[in-house]
Amino acid sequence: MNRAELAEVLRTARARVRPQDVGLPSGTRRQVPGLRREEVAMLAGLSVDYVVRLEQGRGPRPSSQVIAALTQALRLDDDDRDLVFRLAGHEPPQPGRIAMVVRPSVLRLLDRMADLPVLVLSAKGDVLAWNPLGAALQGDMSAWPQRQRNLVWQRFLGSSRCQVASDPDEDDAAAHASVGTLRAAQARYPGDPDLAQMIKELRRGSPRFDELWREGQSSSWRSATKSISHPSLGTITLDCDTLLLPDSNQTVVVYSAEPGTPEATALDMLRVTGLQRL
């Protein structure tokens, strides 16, 4: 492990990431470029003290899970991610694992789609990136623990607003689709340990997930309508379109509403009240 070089790379990477790149408000009182250490810690699911010690070249060698969380929080591309793994004394992720890093070009796409809520999901439903309006709609996803920052996990085991479909038919269809995507991911990535662990946890903790899993159906993320119960705006039914990034098997999820509808008005209100709250 090269502590000094790892600390330098992490500090430099943190300074490159803008708050809006990771769905956080930029604010007006920032004295340094990039993210604060507190924000990196929150995004990675680590303590602030741990991040401080890493950036100062102190403390024990971080585990590969910690390095994976940090490289994801810092939005590193594949080359920089592999460098951080090697500086920490670990082998980089091997082929056949689910891609957990979002390309910079996709993050730039999120920047340009500022008037619609947008998320980027991994092949197994991890929320890898979002824009500020996505957080205003779905809730502060950076507050979810790293391992729980997953739409499928939240649907069956969490208490977030991802479990929002009030219509039984919509809820049933969404549950089947969620389980089906994990089936498809397992077929594509049979050696991914994080996927295997999540499936095991879901089957053990959710009888409904286990029942649907035993049906053996496979599917992928598809465009649909989604009802979201927002604490200020009530229930909003939005068009939910999914755009596939085939090289990484990631999905860009875009929420929208037809102009002139009550849902479009609700999104207009969200752009004001939701972003102010964040």
C-alpha positions as CSV (number, residue, x, y, z in Angstrom):
1,M,0.0,0.0,0.0
2,N,1.3,3.4,-1.0
3,R,-0.4,5.6,1.7
4,A,1.1,8.9,0.6
5,E,0.2,8.5,-3.1
6,L,-3.2,7.2,-2.3
7,A,-3.9,10.2,-0.1
8,E,-2.8,12.6,-2.9
9,V,-5.0,10.8,-5.5
10,L,-8.0,10.9,-3.2
11,R,-7.6,14.6,-2.4
12,T,-7.2,15.5,-6.0
13,A,-10.2,13.4,-7.1
14,R,-12.4,15.0,-4.4
15,A,-11.5,18.5,-5.7
16,R,-12.5,17.5,-9.2
17,V,-16.1,16.4,-8.4
18,R,-18.7,19.2,-8.3
19,P,-21.6,18.8,-5.9
20,Q,-24.1,18.8,-8.7
21,D,-22.3,15.9,-10.3
22,V,-23.4,13.7,-7.5
23,G,-26.9,15.2,-7.0
24,L,-25.9,17.5,-4.1
25,P,-26.7,21.3,-3.9
26,S,-23.7,23.5,-4.7
27,G,-24.6,26.2,-2.2
28,T,-22.9,29.6,-2.1
29,R,-20.5,29.3,0.9
30,R,-18.0,26.8,-0.5
31,Q,-14.4,27.9,0.2
32,V,-12.7,25.0,-1.7
33,P,-13.4,23.4,-5.1
34,G,-15.1,20.0,-5.3
35,L,-16.7,18.1,-2.5
36,R,-16.3,18.4,1.2
37,R,-14.9,15.4,3.1
38,E,-18.3,15.2,4.9
39,E,-20.0,14.8,1.5
40,V,-17.6,12.1,0.3
41,A,-18.1,10.2,3.6
42,M,-21.8,10.4,3.2
43,L,-21.8,9.2,-0.4
44,A,-19.4,6.3,0.4
45,G,-21.1,5.3,3.6
46,L,-18.0,5.9,5.7
47,S,-17.2,8.1,8.7
48,V,-15.8,11.5,8.2
49,D,-12.8,10.6,10.4
50,Y,-12.0,7.6,8.2
51,V,-12.0,9.8,5.1
52,V,-9.8,12.3,6.8
53,R,-7.3,9.7,7.9
54,L,-7.1,8.2,4.3
55,E,-6.5,11.7,2.9
56,Q,-3.7,12.2,5.5
57,G,-2.1,8.9,4.7
58,R,-2.8,7.5,8.2
59,G,-4.7,4.4,9.5
60,P,-4.8,0.8,8.4
61,R,-5.1,-0.4,4.9
62,P,-8.7,0.1,3.6
63,S,-10.6,-3.0,2.4
64,S,-11.5,-3.5,-1.2
65,Q,-15.1,-2.8,-0.3
66,V,-14.2,0.6,1.1
67,I,-12.1,1.4,-2.0
68,A,-15.0,0.5,-4.2
69,A,-17.3,2.8,-2.3
70,L,-14.8,5.6,-2.5
71,T,-14.1,5.3,-6.2
72,Q,-17.9,5.2,-6.8
73,A,-18.5,8.3,-4.6
74,L,-15.7,10.2,-6.4
75,R,-17.0,9.1,-9.9
76,L,-13.6,7.8,-11.0
77,D,-13.3,6.3,-14.5
78,D,-12.0,2.8,-15.0
79,D,-8.3,3.8,-15.2
80,D,-8.4,6.0,-12.1
81,R,-10.4,3.4,-10.2
82,D,-7.8,0.7,-11.0
83,L,-5.1,3.1,-9.8
84,V,-6.7,3.7,-6.5
85,F,-7.2,-0.1,-6.0
86,R,-3.6,-0.8,-6.7
87,L,-2.3,2.1,-4.5
88,A,-4.4,0.6,-1.6
89,G,-2.8,-2.8,-2.2
90,H,-5.7,-4.5,-3.9
91,E,-6.4,-6.0,-7.3
92,P,-8.9,-3.9,-9.4
93,P,-12.3,-5.4,-10.1
94,Q,-12.1,-8.2,-12.5
95,P,-14.1,-8.7,-15.7
96,G,-17.4,-10.3,-15.1
97,R,-18.3,-7.9,-12.3
98,I,-21.2,-5.4,-12.5
99,A,-20.0,-2.0,-13.6
100,M,-20.3,0.5,-10.7
101,V,-18.6,3.6,-12.2
102,V,-20.6,6.0,-14.3
103,R,-18.8,7.4,-17.4
104,P,-18.0,11.1,-17.2
105,S,-20.0,11.6,-20.5
106,V,-23.1,10.2,-18.8
107,L,-22.6,12.5,-15.9
108,R,-22.5,15.4,-18.3
109,L,-25.8,14.2,-19.7
110,L,-27.3,14.4,-16.2
111,D,-26.0,18.0,-16.0
112,R,-27.9,19.0,-19.2
113,M,-31.1,17.3,-18.1
114,A,-31.6,19.7,-15.2
115,D,-35.3,20.2,-15.6
116,L,-36.2,16.5,-15.2
117,P,-35.5,13.9,-12.4
118,V,-32.8,11.5,-13.6
119,L,-31.2,8.5,-12.0
120,V,-28.4,6.1,-13.3
121,L,-28.8,2.5,-12.2
122,S,-26.4,-0.4,-12.3
123,A,-27.4,-3.8,-13.7
124,K,-28.6,-4.9,-10.3
125,G,-30.5,-1.6,-9.4
126,D,-27.8,0.3,-7.5
127,V,-28.4,4.1,-7.7
128,L,-25.0,5.2,-9.0
129,A,-25.8,8.8,-9.8
130,W,-28.6,11.3,-9.8
131,N,-29.3,14.9,-10.5
132,P,-30.6,17.3,-7.8
133,L,-34.2,17.0,-9.1
134,G,-34.0,13.3,-8.8
135,A,-33.1,13.6,-5.2
136,A,-36.0,16.1,-4.7
137,L,-38.4,13.5,-6.1
138,Q,-37.0,10.3,-4.6
139,G,-35.6,11.7,-1.3
140,D,-32.0,12.2,-0.2
141,M,-30.4,9.0,-1.6
142,S,-27.0,10.0,-0.3
143,A,-28.4,9.4,3.2
144,W,-29.0,5.7,2.4
145,P,-26.2,3.4,3.6
146,Q,-24.0,2.4,0.6
147,R,-25.2,-1.2,0.6
148,Q,-28.8,-0.1,0.7
149,R,-28.6,2.4,-2.1
150,N,-30.4,0.0,-4.4
151,L,-34.0,0.3,-5.8
152,V,-34.7,-3.4,-5.5
153,W,-33.4,-3.6,-1.9
154,Q,-35.4,-0.6,-1.0
155,R,-38.6,-2.0,-2.6
156,F,-38.5,-5.2,-0.6
157,L,-36.5,-4.4,2.6
158,G,-36.3,-0.6,2.9
159,S,-38.6,2.2,4.0
160,S,-37.8,4.8,1.3
161,R,-40.1,6.4,-1.2
162,C,-39.1,3.8,-3.7
163,Q,-41.9,1.7,-2.3
164,V,-44.6,4.0,-3.6
165,A,-47.0,2.3,-6.0
166,S,-50.4,2.6,-4.3
167,D,-52.2,0.7,-7.1
168,P,-52.0,-3.1,-6.4
169,D,-51.5,-3.9,-10.1
170,E,-48.8,-1.3,-10.5
171,D,-47.1,-2.5,-7.4
172,D,-47.2,-6.2,-8.5
173,A,-45.8,-5.3,-11.9
174,A,-43.0,-3.3,-10.4
175,A,-42.2,-6.1,-8.0
176,H,-42.0,-8.7,-10.8
177,A,-39.9,-6.4,-12.9
178,S,-37.5,-5.7,-10.0
179,V,-37.0,-9.4,-9.3
180,G,-36.7,-10.1,-13.0
181,T,-33.8,-7.7,-13.4
182,L,-31.9,-9.5,-10.7
183,R,-32.5,-12.7,-12.5
184,A,-31.1,-11.2,-15.7
185,A,-28.2,-9.7,-13.9
186,Q,-27.4,-13.1,-12.3
187,A,-27.3,-14.8,-15.7
188,R,-25.0,-12.1,-17.1
189,Y,-22.8,-11.8,-14.0
190,P,-22.8,-15.2,-12.3
191,G,-19.5,-14.5,-10.5
192,D,-20.3,-11.1,-9.0
193,P,-20.1,-11.6,-5.2
194,D,-22.1,-8.4,-4.3
195,L,-25.0,-9.5,-6.5
196,A,-25.0,-13.0,-4.9
197,Q,-24.9,-11.5,-1.4
198,M,-27.8,-9.1,-2.1
199,I,-30.0,-11.9,-3.6
200,K,-29.3,-14.0,-0.5
201,E,-30.2,-11.2,1.8
202,L,-33.4,-10.4,-0.1
203,R,-34.5,-14.0,-0.2
204,R,-33.9,-14.4,3.5
205,G,-35.5,-11.1,4.5
206,S,-38.5,-10.8,2.2
207,P,-40.9,-13.7,1.7
208,R,-42.5,-11.8,-1.2
209,F,-39.1,-11.5,-3.0
210,D,-38.4,-15.2,-2.3
211,E,-41.7,-16.2,-3.8
212,L,-41.2,-14.1,-6.9
213,W,-37.6,-15.4,-7.2
214,R,-38.7,-19.0,-7.2
215,E,-40.9,-18.2,-10.2
216,G,-37.7,-18.0,-12.2
217,Q,-38.8,-15.1,-14.5
218,S,-36.2,-12.8,-16.1
219,S,-36.7,-9.3,-17.4
220,S,-35.0,-5.9,-17.8
221,W,-35.7,-2.4,-16.8
222,R,-38.5,-1.1,-19.0
223,S,-40.3,2.2,-19.6
224,A,-43.5,2.4,-17.6
225,T,-45.5,4.8,-15.4
226,K,-44.6,5.1,-11.8
227,S,-46.6,6.5,-8.9
228,I,-44.6,8.4,-6.3
229,S,-45.9,9.5,-3.0
230,H,-44.2,12.8,-2.3
231,P,-44.4,14.3,1.3
232,S,-45.2,17.8,0.0
233,L,-46.9,17.2,-3.4
234,G,-48.9,14.0,-2.7
235,T,-49.0,11.2,-5.2
236,I,-47.5,11.9,-8.6
237,T,-47.9,9.5,-11.5
238,L,-45.0,10.1,-14.0
239,D,-43.8,8.6,-17.2
240,C,-40.6,6.6,-16.3
241,D,-38.4,6.0,-19.4
242,T,-35.3,3.9,-19.3
243,L,-32.3,4.4,-21.5
244,L,-29.8,1.5,-21.7
245,L,-26.1,2.0,-21.8
246,P,-25.1,-1.3,-23.4
247,D,-21.3,-1.2,-22.8
248,S,-21.8,-1.0,-19.0
249,N,-25.3,-2.5,-18.8
250,Q,-26.3,0.6,-16.8
251,T,-29.7,2.3,-17.2
252,V,-30.6,6.0,-17.2
253,V,-34.0,6.5,-15.7
254,V,-35.8,9.7,-16.7
255,Y,-39.1,10.9,-15.1
256,S,-41.4,13.3,-17.0
257,A,-45.0,14.3,-17.5
258,E,-47.1,15.5,-20.4
259,P,-47.3,19.3,-20.6
260,G,-50.4,20.9,-19.3
261,T,-51.2,18.0,-16.9
262,P,-51.4,18.2,-13.1
263,E,-48.3,16.0,-13.0
264,A,-46.4,18.6,-15.1
265,T,-47.5,21.3,-12.7
266,A,-46.3,19.1,-9.8
267,L,-42.9,18.8,-11.4
268,D,-42.8,22.6,-11.9
269,M,-43.4,23.0,-8.1
270,L,-40.8,20.4,-7.4
271,R,-38.2,22.4,-9.3
272,V,-38.8,25.2,-6.8
273,T,-39.8,23.7,-3.4
274,G,-37.8,20.5,-3.7
275,L,-34.5,22.1,-4.7
276,Q,-34.9,24.8,-2.0
277,R,-35.3,22.0,0.6
278,L,-32.2,20.3,-0.6
